[in-house]
Amino acid sequence: MIKENHLAMGKCLRTVQERPLGRSGIHVPVVGMGTWKTFDVAGAERNARRRLVQYALDLGGNLFDSSPF
């Protein structure tokens, strides 16, 4: 299932597909964002990363893996 997300600027963006996680009743996206090394930054780089995460959230992303292993 592909959902559409209408943003304030009038753009219609497609969001990621979701699938059930076993029999838990929870639906998770078919892709996630690995963040451990990507987000270990400071200064201007940190602000750029925050915008990236916000963009993912705006598109319906909700699976972020921050594990260092």
C-alpha angles and dihedrals in degrees: 000000000000117000126202123225119201111209127201093258091065095254121136111214128186117235131211124282119254133212133189116265101231112289094323095106089235119124118210131185118261088236132039137190119250107212112170102101095020095062102039091104141108139209121014090354090061092056091050090052091049090054089050092053092046090052090052090049091048089056092052099264114155106156112092121165113203097166115133091215 
